[in-house]
């Protein structure tokens, strides 16, 4: 069943006639409605969050409307729900009191359709305007906060000046740069107060030209004293205009480009180095195998740098030890390399050059290794340095996204080896690229492993899905197997039906149940939602109705019992609508209208649980009839929540009369333009086909639905029964 799209209106009134009248009007207006006769249930209903407008009676025995309105307006969660007061008293003092208490509007009884519709539309429109205005105010406030936050958190110098070259708006970066202390100290002042006379005159001339010509000055590079030193700025200035387009000042943005300017020469110097680094990157990234990447990195380092020995260490799988993966060296044998590779450098060892470099994430340079220094190192360090006979050492951490994954070590066999900071920085850039390449290779291996695991999981899920689909097919067969086979001919009636679930199982239910005393019960029901949850509700309802129809012939009593039983089982947000019609073709019919052999009329009793009313097509009457009664959803409310929950009515059928029972999947079917099929189109179709055989009428209805939706996927189950009374 589809949830209602129109606004839902709550009626709070203790007069059943008024409630029934208002519900009818609201249905005609296209609104969804709900009512309570006991005001004490108001907040319980509102807690569900569905109500968008309240129609409230002023005079009620339990709590008067004005008191209830005051309580509502004091509640922070519901104070903005529009409330229209209903009263038969049109005294101005009462009306004024209604507005004082917070009423959105009022309507005097008796209630007319025109007045009710106009007041509801006005209240809902006012609420929408108010919500839109509040939203725009909030958005504007947020935009201002965002703009202020952006301006005050960027390093650029941002300001606005008036025609007198005085600061009107400044950001915190400018305040700090000129040493003003605070924005208040700078606003109202000019450049003369914070810059040299020469700089202030230069700034003023540029601003005057922009204000006179209206042409922006973009990216002018100039110098100024900021933070107590001479700095380079890239300055942009544009005209500040009011709402009339008149220039009233200038808006400026200055970017400190001192470091950029200084770096220009450095960039030229680094071009050659970067070209070489790119070649190293190409070599290292030529493979995504970790071992191949480490070997390529070692080859690249050996070609570029002038060290006697180079080694790459990586953390083991448990992340507890550093282990040499690759070693290149002069003055060192293969056996010595094997011995060094067998060493483990525990990250718990505080006196290890390698571990200290790894954990500290910064390079370590030892220009000369002394005996005294060796005594203070870890056993693994002493063994490695003794085997390699290194006299000087340089170690870098291999990091990726601030995470250390290993080290790269450079050693020379001569003492007092000298390196400049610039040289060590150059080496560090190479090492960084190697770390990235190794990490990429490890990431690739991880992804490959995860892909294999994912593929295995997908295959498992596919098998589970196949099992689920088989079980759904079985459930579909079981569900459709519980529905009666049609066409069907019974004493005094012939019927056809159609059932199409939106999925493999659905939430619609219909049944034709012969009763013990000869009566025939016709049931049409619709559970909220679709699929398996709704199907469970229908199967439960099928059992409940089948059992009760063998014990009782009163739709009112049966619906009340069904509501009680389903309410004990269903969750708060689960419910069902139902229409129950009992055709008295048995002994009870004879007691009501005894006709010996050939009966001219057949009595029928019916009741409704908020389901679309049955449409009656009379053989000898142009207009359609509707079997309408009051009744709430099944399983949603307890009987004492809404008073008399269900009613039943009796009518007569004549030979040739037809009855159409259906679920809202028909009337709420949508076209490509999102228009609904609606009851009016359905009723017109039933009138046009009243003289056709039932099977042809069924075909015409399905054909009309197909032409209307034109391939738009169904949003609900589609079910209907069409029956004809026989002599």
KOLZA-839959 format. One line per 4 residues: number of its first residue (from 1); their letters; for each residue x, z, y of C-alpha. Coordinates in pm, whole numbers, m for minus. Each point is the difference from the previous one (the first is absolute). Layout:
residues N
NUM	A	X/Z/Y  ...
END
This chain:
residues 727
1	XXXX	0/0/0  129/m86/347  44/283/251  m206/m50/316
5	XXXX	166/m183/286  m254/81/280  21/337/184  m151/287/m197
9	XXXX	m257/211/184  m106/354/m96  m360/111/67  m50/377/48
13	XXXX	m376/66/10  m239/223/m193  m297/m239/29  m10/m234/m305
17	XXXX	m221/m252/180  246/m29/286  293/m28/m240  m168/m271/m203
21	XXXX	m96/m191/315  353/17/143  161/m101/m331  m222/m308/m13
25	XXXX	92/m94/356  372/50/m65  m18/m218/m310  m167/m271/208
29	XXXX	279/31/258  261/m42/m274  136/356/17  83/224/m294
33	XXXX	m169/339/16  m14/345/m154  m229/293/78  m19/376/m35
37	XXXX	m300/221/65  202/319/5  242/19/296  228/238/m186
41	XXXX	124/m296/m206  126/m186/311  369/91/m18  5/m47/m377
45	XXXX	m114/m361/48  238/m61/293  295/121/m209  m26/m322/m202
49	XXXX	109/m193/309  m263/m278/m24  m237/83/287  45/m187/329
53	XXXX	m318/106/185  m256/283/m34  m374/m8/77  m98/370/40
57	XXXX	m340/159/50  m15/262/278  m257/225/m167  86/107/m356
61	XXXX	m96/325/m172  336/102/m148  229/m79/296  m127/m168/316
65	XXXX	164/m327/94  160/125/323  174/288/m179  121/m235/m272
69	XXXX	120/m246/266  200/275/173  168/93/m330  83/m366/m62
73	XXXX	156/m49/345  217/311/m50  142/m141/m324  329/m185/74
77	XXXX	m51/m240/m289  m354/m115/86  m39/54/375  18/m372/80
81	XXXX	m271/m118/m244  m288/m146/207  m321/208/m31  m341/m133/107
85	XXXX	m262/277/29  m356/m62/m123  m281/190/172  m368/m22/75
89	XXXX	55/200/318  96/m214/297  50/280/252  291/m73/232
93	XXXX	141/350/m53  18/m55/m376  160/m341/44  253/149/241
97	XXXX	76/278/m246  58/m258/m274  261/m174/214  154/335/100
101	XXXX	48/85/m367  180/m330/m58  m269/m246/m109  90/m367/31
105	XXXX	m365/m101/59  m357/99/m86  m316/m166/m130  m349/139/43
109	XXXX	m241/m11/m291  m178/m202/m121  311/m209/m62  m26/m371/67
113	XXXX	223/m262/m157  109/m142/335  99/337/145  179/113/m316
117	XXXX	199/m321/m35  99/m6/368  110/366/9  200/m33/m323
121	XXXX	175/m316/119  75/162/338  143/315/m160  213/m189/m251
125	XXXX	123/m236/271  85/292/229  190/169/m282  191/m321/m72
129	XXXX	88/m41/369  113/363/19  217/m34/m311  147/m325/133
133	XXXX	74/158/340  163/305/m162  207/m227/m217  115/m208/298
137	XXXX	89/316/197  196/131/m297  174/m337/m46  91/m12/372
141	XXXX	138/355/m17  202/m87/m309  131/m317/163  114/198/303
145	XXXX	169/257/m222  167/m275/m201  118/m178/316  137/325/143
149	XXXX	169/83/m329  155/m347/m23  122/1/360  155/346/m30
153	XXXX	166/m62/m335  177/m329/61  359/m9/128  m83/m261/266
157	XXXX	m37/114/361  m364/m64/98  m148/54/344  m267/m110/248
161	XXXX	63/m10/378  m233/m50/296  49/m220/307  222/267/156
165	XXXX	232/m18/m305  m101/353/m100  m32/94/m368  m363/33/m115
169	XXXX	51/12/m379  324/78/m184  92/59/m362  220/274/m139
173	XXXX	293/m233/m66  21/m85/374  m33/367/99  290/89/m227
177	XXXX	213/m299/107  m12/80/374  15/378/m55  m333/74/170
181	XXXX	m82/290/m230  m371/m88/m33  m242/m280/78  m158/203/278
185	XXXX	337/11/179  31/m378/m16  m358/m108/88  m29/m65/375
189	XXXX	377/m47/36  194/m328/28  332/m136/m130  167/129/318
193	XXXX	m43/353/m134  175/m60/m334  227/m306/29  290/m110/219
197	XXXX	m91/m170/326  128/m332/m134  m202/19/m325  m317/117/179
201	XXXX	17/m292/247  49/m246/m287  m299/138/m193  m219/m4/314
205	XXXX	84/m363/79  m93/m113/m353  m330/191/12  m87/m139/342
209	XXXX	55/m354/m123  m224/56/m304  m278/152/212  15/m281/257
213	XXXX	20/m291/m245  m188/141/m300  267/m161/m224  141/234/m268
217	XXXX	369/80/m16  89/m7/m370  314/133/m169  228/32/300
221	XXXX	330/158/m105  129/248/259  193/326/24  m116/345/107
225	XXXX	122/358/m20  m197/172/m279  81/323/m184  291/40/245
229	XXXX	179/m322/m99  m19/m369/79  m230/m176/m247  m118/m357/m59
233	XXXX	m377/m62/22  m227/m290/m89  m282/34/254  m347/m161/2
237	XXXX	m239/43/293  m353/m140/35  m267/31/268  m248/289/m32
241	XXXX	m349/m122/89  m330/179/59  m338/m107/m140  m38/m253/285
245	XXXX	328/m168/m88  177/137/306  367/95/m40  36/373/68
249	XXXX	343/70/m143  240/m83/m280  34/93/m369  354/28/m130
253	XXXX	177/28/m334  372/58/m33  191/m18/m326  346/152/m31
257	XXXX	218/m281/m137  336/166/59  79/28/m368  m123/m352/m63
261	XXXX	225/m135/272  299/189/m137  m78/m121/m349  m4/m367/93
265	XXXX	374/m26/m21  3/210/m313  m251/m236/m160  231/m293/54
269	XXXX	278/198/m162  m214/83/m300  m124/m353/m63  298/m89/m215
273	XXXX	m30/328/m190  m373/m52/m58  65/m346/m138  234/155/m252
277	XXXX	m251/277/m82  m269/m260/m64  228/m166/m248  48/336/m172
281	XXXX	m377/52/m4  m47/m343/m157  247/83/m273  m145/347/m68
285	XXXX	m363/m117/6  63/m291/m235  m136/214/m286  m269/265/m50
289	XXXX	179/167/m292  154/332/108  321/m47/m200  45/m353/139
293	XXXX	m63/122/357  263/276/m34  252/m248/m140  m69/m248/283
297	XXXX	31/278/259  337/101/m139  122/m360/16  m122/m39/361
301	XXXX	165/326/114  327/m101/m165  m1/m337/181  m78/147/344
305	XXXX	202/322/22  363/97/m45  m21/313/m218  199/53/m319
309	XXXX	m294/145/m195  m379/m23/41  m266/183/m202  m381/12/m6
313	XXXX	m173/317/m123  m373/35/m80  m218/298/m89  m89/22/m368
317	XXXX	m359/m21/m126  m54/375/40  139/m8/357  240/282/m91
321	XXXX	341/m174/m12  193/m274/176  156/m252/m238  240/m289/77
325	XXXX	m175/m327/m85  279/m237/106  367/41/100  248/m252/137
329	XXXX	359/95/58  363/m84/31  242/238/m162  m260/119/m253
333	XXXX	m39/m101/m367  m313/m77/m200  44/326/m190  19/196/325
337	XXXX	m317/m174/123  m174/95/m329  106/364/45  m134/12/358
341	XXXX	m331/m156/m109  m43/279/m256  17/266/273  m322/165/122
345	XXXX	m24/128/357  m277/260/0  m201/13/324  22/379/m37
349	XXXX	377/m15/64  52/98/362  370/m89/14  m34/m366/m95
353	XXXX	84/m273/251  m252/m232/m165  m283/254/m23  57/120/356
357	XXXX	m23/m362/120  m316/m60/m205  m185/312/111  125/m9/359
361	XXXX	m88/m371/28  302/m65/220  342/m151/m64  304/205/m92
365	XXXX	352/m113/99  313/167/m136  309/m178/145  238/200/m222
369	XXXX	m73/190/m321  223/310/m22  68/237/m289  m168/279/192
373	XXXX	m311/m213/41  m1/m89/m371  m9/369/m90  m327/39/192
377	XXXX	m180/m290/m169  m226/4/m304  154/m67/m345  m163/m345/m16
381	XXXX	139/m95/343  351/119/m94  m13/m201/m323  m116/m319/172
385	XXXX	261/21/278  280/91/m240  m84/m289/m235  m27/m252/287
389	XXXX	311/139/183  m186/m55/329  168/137/318  m280/m67/252
393	XXXX	m375/m21/m43  m311/m136/176  m348/65/m147  m342/m125/118
397	XXXX	m349/97/m118  m219/m275/m145  m337/59/165  m334/m175/18
401	XXXX	m275/128/230  201/321/58  17/62/m376  354/26/m146
405	XXXX	37/m187/m330  379/m1/m45  336/m44/173  260/m272/67
409	XXXX	363/118/m1  313/m166/142  349/128/m83  355/m96/92
413	XXXX	325/85/m173  184/71/327  m16/317/208  m116/33/360
417	XXXX	m219/m308/m24  m153/m68/343  m349/m135/76  m173/m30/336
421	XXXX	m364/102/53  m89/m364/56  156/m100/m331  m185/275/m186
425	XXXX	m327/m103/171  53/m357/m119  53/117/m358  m312/216/27
429	XXXX	m214/m304/85  120/m174/m315  m70/311/m207  m351/22/141
433	XXXX	m78/m356/m113  136/77/m346  m224/307/m22  m301/m211/94
437	XXXX	84/m259/m263  43/262/m273  m325/166/98  m180/m337/m8
441	XXXX	131/m60/m350  m111/347/m116  m337/m56/166  m33/m334/m177
445	XXXX	71/164/m335  m258/270/80  m256/m263/96  67/m191/m320
449	XXXX	m53/317/m201  m318/82/193  m127/m355/m49  47/36/m373
453	XXXX	m185/333/9  m270/m152/219  m41/m294/m234  m39/239/m290
457	XXXX	m252/208/196  m194/m313/98  m20/m110/m362  m126/345/m93
461	XXXX	m256/m6/282  m112/m347/m107  m64/127/m352  m190/298/141
465	XXXX	m200/m234/224  m91/m214/m299  m125/310/m179  m199/105/309
469	XXXX	m152/m348/31  m99/8/m368  m160/341/53  m180/m130/310
473	XXXX	m129/m298/m198  m130/242/m260  m156/219/270  m165/m309/150
477	XXXX	m146/m94/m338  m126/356/m48  m154/13/348  m173/m338/m22
481	XXXX	m107/87/m355  m204/291/135  m198/m231/229  m319/m161/m136
485	XXXX	5/m362/m112  m212/m230/214  m217/m208/26  m231/265/m148
489	XXXX	m372/2/m65  m186/330/m45  m372/87/2  m138/m117/335
493	XXXX	331/m109/150  284/m253/m22  337/50/170  341/m154/65
497	XXXX	314/167/135  350/m63/129  303/232/m10  343/m89/139
501	XXXX	260/274/50  256/m51/276  271/79/m256  1/39/m374
505	XXXX	m222/307/28  m236/89/280  m217/263/163  m341/m171/m31
509	XXXX	m253/102/m263  m338/m135/m109  m212/70/m302  m340/m75/m150
513	XXXX	m109/299/m206  m317/3/m217  m132/357/m2  m164/192/m285
517	XXXX	m351/m17/145  20/m373/60  113/m3/363  289/m222/109
521	XXXX	265/145/232  203/m235/222  319/153/147  235/m149/259
525	XXXX	297/213/118  326/m37/192  296/243/m5  230/30/301
529	XXXX	320/m200/m29  107/m250/m262  200/m26/m318  67/273/m254
533	XXXX	m110/307/206  m334/m163/83  m40/m116/m362  38/358/m123
537	XXXX	m279/108/237  m233/m276/m125  66/85/m366  m76/365/71
541	XXXX	m315/m97/189  m108/m228/m285  8/293/m241  m180/235/241
545	XXXX	m284/m242/79  m47/m112/m362  m45/360/m112  m231/108/283
549	XXXX	m224/m308/m28  m91/107/m351  m121/337/131  m161/m73/336
553	XXXX	m197/m280/168  30/121/360  264/m188/205  10/291/244
557	XXXX	78/253/m272  248/m229/m174  193/m74/321  7/369/91
561	XXXX	140/90/m343  251/m286/13  117/118/345  52/352/m131
565	XXXX	189/m110/m313  218/m254/182  71/244/284  152/240/m253
569	XXXX	235/m270/m128  90/m226/293  257/73/269  m100/51/365
573	XXXX	63/m363/94  m176/m148/m304  m368/m87/m16  m248/m260/m121
577	XXXX	m312/m174/130  m285/m84/m235  m348/m154/m9  m224/103/m292
581	XXXX	m328/m175/m78  m228/93/m293  m261/m261/m94  m296/170/m167
585	XXXX	m81/m237/m282  m62/278/m256  m248/284/m50  58/145/347
589	XXXX	m110/m331/153  m331/19/m188  m62/344/141  54/m129/352
593	XXXX	m187/m330/m23  m164/m44/m343  m74/m365/m66  m76/m86/m358
597	XXXX	181/m314/m106  120/m206/292  119/218/287  m36/m150/353
601	XXXX	250/238/163  296/200/m129  92/329/170  359/68/99
605	XXXX	173/317/120  333/m20/184  260/211/177  317/m70/194
609	XXXX	338/171/50  115/m179/317  17/m336/m182  m122/m335/142
613	XXXX	m378/m7/m43  m153/m222/m266  m144/m325/141  m351/m86/m129
617	XXXX	m108/m367/4  m380/m2/m34  m153/m306/m162  m295/m12/236
621	XXXX	172/122/317  238/m172/239  172/312/131  244/195/m211
625	XXXX	m53/365/m86  272/264/m33  m4/306/m222  149/253/240
629	XXXX	27/375/m42  219/274/141  294/123/m203  365/96/39
633	XXXX	306/m111/m198  35/138/m351  269/264/m40  80/27/373
637	XXXX	m227/282/119  m155/293/m175  m380/16/21  m3/295/241
641	XXXX	235/m176/241  m250/m258/123  m341/140/m90  m235/m218/m208
645	XXXX	253/m245/m136  m205/m266/m176  m355/m131/4  m189/m235/m227
649	XXXX	m280/m247/68  m252/m193/m209  m107/m363/37  m167/m274/m202
653	XXXX	125/m327/m142  m220/m305/m52  73/m277/m249  243/m242/159
657	XXXX	159/261/228  378/11/2  249/277/79  366/m44/108
661	XXXX	238/295/m43  362/m37/118  318/168/121  153/m48/344
665	XXXX	273/m225/m138  m246/m286/67  m102/81/357  354/105/102
669	XXXX	169/m311/m142  210/m162/276  51/m357/109  326/m148/123
673	XXXX	m115/99/352  m41/363/m123  m380/m23/37  m206/197/m254
677	XXXX	m262/m161/m226  m255/266/111  m353/85/m119  m175/m254/221
681	XXXX	174/m294/m169  m72/150/m344  m370/57/75  m44/m353/137
685	XXXX	154/m138/m319  m235/210/m217  m303/m130/194  112/m361/m31
689	XXXX	46/29/m378  m304/215/m87  m163/m280/m203  310/m90/m203
693	XXXX	68/143/m348  210/316/4  306/m169/m153  m3/m263/276
697	XXXX	m39/268/270  305/176/m142  198/m324/17  m113/m63/361
701	XXXX	115/349/107  345/m38/m158  33/m351/143  m91/127/349
705	XXXX	259/281/m26  268/m245/m111  m72/m240/287  m6/289/250
709	XXXX	329/166/m101  188/m328/m66  275/160/m204  32/323/201
713	XXXX	94/267/m258  m284/238/m84  30/343/160  m257/167/m227
717	XXXX	m175/m35/m334  m303/m235/0  m301/106/m210  m372/m79/5
721	XXXX	m316/0/m217  m294/m233/54  m315/78/m197  m349/m153/m14
725	XXX	m323/176/m101  m184/m172/m283  m365/33/m94
END
